[in-house]
Amino acid sequence: MSTNLQDAVESSVASHLHPVPSYDLADHPLPTGREEVWRFTPLKRLRGLLDGDASDGHLKWDARIPEGVTISEISTAEAAALGETLPADRPSALAVANGAGAVLVDVPAETELGEPLVVRLSGASPDEVVWGHIVVRLGLHAKATVVFEHSGSARYSVSTSVLVGASAQLDLVSLQLWDDDAVHLGQVGVRIGRDAHVRTFQATLGGDLVRVIENFAYDGPGGELEAFGLYFADAGQHIEHRLFIDHNAPHTKSNAVYKGGLQGEGAHSVWVGDVLIRKAAEGIETFETNRNLVLTDGCRADSVPNLEIETGEIKGAGHASATGRFDDEQLFYIQSRGVTEDEARRLVVHGFFADIIKKIKVPEVEERLLVAVEAELARHVATPTSVRGA
């Protein structure tokens, strides 16, 4: 995208539900909780990540780097010069301001990785505030799978920009497998090049509070996006995923599918999916789906799909959302085959998540997530439930 066109897009009103992105903290005032984009988030549990104080804290990086990939440190000015996506909220703006530069993950043009690039980031203490700033760049015609895995504990806010060149193919996986006392605020901004194909996968199974924002836009026609995700909220845990897909170019496609499970008193999940179809985005196709399975009483699942359509010259657009408990008939059928009630419930949940986990197409990650889901189920004895607050 040319600089003039990029500036025009970013200076316009991107959406009625999303603020204009900006590096300037003055454009991201301290939220009160009454704002649309913050109304579901328990602000008191963010513990310093809205205040803006600098920190020497850092996460430990352990990377498995395939041949042809470079990981280097660049300045904040250099990240801006690359055309990174701008911060869309206060935490991401603070992450850039306090990050003391950025980490650039660079896959050159024409490079095709034979194995995934895996980056493991771990924190040592929930008392440590960590600001992160990451740029992932995939060159023209490149093909790569990039995995970020988060574990341990910290109070972590990160701004991640993903720049995908024309005709490139990227599978981007992010795993939030934090300890129970961690707080994670993340913005992932993705620019999809002309005729590029991007698949993203977000999995959140840990942490006290995790809030991940994904913003997608197209740098030309022909771009395709598949956005998948899963989350599992336990007692007292708040998990929030927000997607904004900006169809700002014609003949582009997007499909978002997120699934969540909840169990335990006070478990709270939030999924907000917003698709903006601009006047220029003729001939596009888009669909978004969110499904939530409530395992016990005392849970709340908020699911808010949105479509903002500025042109009727499209191939198709739609959304679907559902929140419910176990299907009694399904459980009865399984138990009639000699399976215990607890095992029947485990099989239902396993089947609910298994199809989306297989979308990752990284065997070691798929296996890890299936084990993690089993571990989540083992933490609570499932009982019949009714849906509350859905």
N, C-alpha and C positions, 0 to 999 in steps of 0.2 A: 504494500500500500504506500502511495506517495505521502510525503510529510504533510502536504496541504490537505489531502483527503483524510489522513489520520487525524489531524487537528480538527477538521470540520466535524468528523464523527464524534470525537471525544468532547468537543465543546457544545454539542447539541444535547437536548434532553434525551438521554438514552432510554429512559423508561419512567413511567409514573411511579414505579415501585423501587427505583434505584437512584442514588445520588450520582451526580457527575463526578467521575474519577479525577483525582488531583493529588499532587505531591504535597500541597500546602495544607498544613494542619488546621489552619483557620477555616478551611472548607469542610473540615470534619470535626465539628464541635463535640464536646463531651456529651454522650447520649444520656437521656433521662429515663429511657424505657418506654416512653410514650410514642416514639417514632415507629413507623411501620416496620422498618428493617431491624428494630431492636425489641419489639414488643414481646417476643417469646423468650428472650434471653435473660436469665437471672444475673443482672449486672453486679450485684454484691459478691458473686462468686468468681469474678474475673481477677480479683486480687492483684491490683497494680498494673494490669495490662492496658488500662485506659489512661494512666497518669502521665506516661511519657518520659519517665526517668531513665537515663542511660544505665547500662549494666555491663559488667565484665563477664557475665555468665555466657556459657557456650555449651552446645551439645557436642558429644564425641561423634566424629564421622568415621565410619568404617566402610570403604567403598571397594567393590569388585568391578574393576574397570576393564572392559574389553579393549582389544587393540583398535586404535583409530580414534578413541575418545580422549578428550582432555578435560581436566577439571582444574580451574585456576581461580585466583582471587582478582577481582576487578573493582574499580572505584564506583561510587554511586553515579558519578557523571558518565562513566563509560557504560554502565547499565542503561542509563537514560538514552545515550547515543545509539544503543542497539535497537531502540524502539520498543522497550519493554512495556508491558501493560501497566497502567497507572493505578495507585491505591484507590480502592473504592470505599473504604471505611477508615475510621480512626486507627484501629489496631494495625492495619497493613501500612498506613502512612507512618505510624510510629516505628514499625519494623524497618522501613526504608531509612527513616531519619536516624535511627539509633543503631543500625546494623553495621556501621563503619565499613561500608562497601558491600559487595555481593560476591557470591560464588557462582561462577559460570561453568555450566556443564555443556560442552560443545561437541556436537556430532557433525563433522564436515559434510559438505555436499557430496553426493554419490556414494556415501558410506553405507554399507549394509551390515549391521552387527549380527554376528553368529550366535551370540548369547546375550541375555539381559544385562543391562547395567544396573547393579544393585547398590544402593546407598543406605546404610543403616545409621540412624541418628538416635543416640541414647542420652538421656539426662540423668543426673545424679541425685537431685534433691528438689522437692516441691517448693523450697524456699528460694530457689534460684530463678530469676527472671532472665529469659533468653530472647533476644531479638534476632530474627533470621531474614536474609534477603538472598534469593536464589533465582538465577536465570538459566533456563534450559533452551538451547538453540539447536534446531535440527535443520540442516542445510537442504538445498535443492535435491530432490530425488533420493534423499537419505531414507533409511528404514531402521527403526530401533525400538526396543522395549526398555523403559526406564522405570525402576522400582524404588520408591522411598519408603522406608520402614521406620516407624517411630516407637521407641520403647523406653522403659525407665520412668523417671519423673522429672518434671520441670514446670514452670509457667512459661509457655512458649508462644510467641506470636511471630508469624512468618508471612512474607509476601513472596510468592513464587510466580515468575513470568515464564511462559512457554511459547516460544516463537517457532512455528512450523513452516518450513519453506514450501514452495510450490511443488506439487506432485510427490511430496514426502509422505511417509507412513509412520505414525507414532502410536505406540501403546504405552500409556502413562498410568502407573499403579501407585497409590498412596495408602499405606496401612497405618492406622492409629491404634497401636497395641499397648498403650500406656498403662502404667500402674494406676491404682484407683484414685490417687490423690493429685494427678496431673491435670493441668489446664492447657488446652491447645486452641489457639485462634489462628486460622489460616485463610489466606486468599490465594486462589490459583487462577491466574488470568491466562487464557489461551488464545493465540491468534492462529487461525487455520489458513494456510496458504491456498492459492488457486489449485484446484484439483487435488488437494491433499486429503488424507484420510486419518482422522484422529480417533482413537479409542481410549477412554479414561475409565479408571476403576477406583472408587473410594471405599475403603472398609474401615469402620470405626467400631471397635469392640472394647476399648479401655478408656480410662480417664475419668475424672470427676465431672469435667465439663469440656466438651469438644464442639467447636463451632467452625465449620469449613464453608467458605464461599467459593463457588466456581463461576467464573465469568468467561464466556466464549464469544468470539467474533470472527468474521471471515475477512481475509485479505483479497478475495476475488471469487468469481463464480466457480462452481464445481466442487467446493469443499464439502466434506462429509464428517459428521460427528456422531459417535456412539458413546454415551455417558452412562456407566453402570455404577451401582453402589449398593452396599449393605451396611446395616448397623444393628447393634444389639444393646439395648439399654437395660441396666440392672437397677436395683433399688437405689433411689436417690440420685441416679446418674442423669445428666442432661446431655443429649446428643442432638446437634442441629446441623442440617445440611441445606444450603441454599444454592440454587442454580439460576444463572441468568444467561440465556442463549439469545444472542443478538443476530438475527438474520438480516445483515446489512448489505448483502450481495445477492444477486439473482442466482437461481438454479443451485441452491445449496440444500443440504439435508441435515437433519438432526433427529436422534432418537435417544431418549433418556429413560432408564428403568432403574428404580431404586426400591429395595425391599428392607423392611425393618422388623425386628422382634423386640418385645418388651416384657419384663417380668420384675416383680418386686414393688413394694410400696414406694411411691414417689418417682418411679422411672418415667422419664419424659423424653420423647423424641419429637423433633420438628423437621419437617421437609417442606421447603418452599421452592417450587419450580416456576420460573417466569420465562416465557418466550416472547420476544418482540419481533414482529414481522414488519420491516420498514416498507415504505412506498416503493423503494427500488428493488425489493426482494421478490420479484416476480418468479413464478415457477418453482417455489421452494416446497419442501415437504418436511413436516415436523410432527413429532408425537412424544408425549411424556407420560410416564406411568409411575405411580407410587403405591406400594402395597405394605400394610402393616399387620403383623400377627401379635395379638395381645395374649400373653400366656397366663397372667394372674390378675386378680383385682388390684386396684390402687395405681394403675398405670394411666398415662395420658399420651396419646399420639395426635399431634397436630399435623395435618397434611393440607397444603394450600397450592394447588396448581393454578397457573394464570396464563392466559393468552392475550397479547396486545397486538391487534391486527390493523395495519394501515393500508393494506391493499387486498383486494379480493382475487387478484390474478395469481393464484397459487394452486399447487397440485393437491395439497391436503394439509390439515392441521387439526390436532386434537389432543385431549388429555384424559387420563383416568386416575382415580384415586379410591382406595378402599381400606378400611380398618375393621378388623373383626377378630373373633376368638377362634379357638379350635372348632372344627366341624364335628359335631357329636356323631353324626352318621358315619363319617370317615373313621373316627376313633372306634366306633362300635364294630365296623367292618374289619378293622385290623385286629381288634381283640378277639373277634369270633374265630380267628385263625390261630388262637392259642397264645397270642402275644400279651404280655402284661400291660397294664394301663400306662405305667411310666415309660416302658419301652415303646408303646404305641405313640405317645406324645413325642418322644425323641425322634422317631421315624418321620412323623409329620413335619417337625421343624427342620430336620435334615433335608427332606425333600423340598421344603419351601425355599431354602437357601442354596441347595446344591446346583440348581440350573444356572443361577447367576454367578456363582463362584467359578463354574466352568468357563465363563466368558473371559476369564483372565488369560488363559492359555499360557500360563507359566506354572508347570507342574509343582515345583517346590512351594510356590505361594498358595496355590490351590489346596495342597495338602495341609499347609500351616493354618489356613483359615478354617478348614473343616474341623481340625483338631481344636481350634480356638472356640468355634461355635459349640462343640461338644462340652468344652470346659465351662462355657457360660451356662449351659443347661444344667450342668452338674451342681452349680452354685445355689440352685433354688429348686425346691420340690414343687413341680407344676401342679396347680389345682384348677378346677373349673372356674371360669371367669366371665365377667360381663365387661363390656366396653365402657370406659368412663372418660369423659372429656374429649372424645374423638371427633 
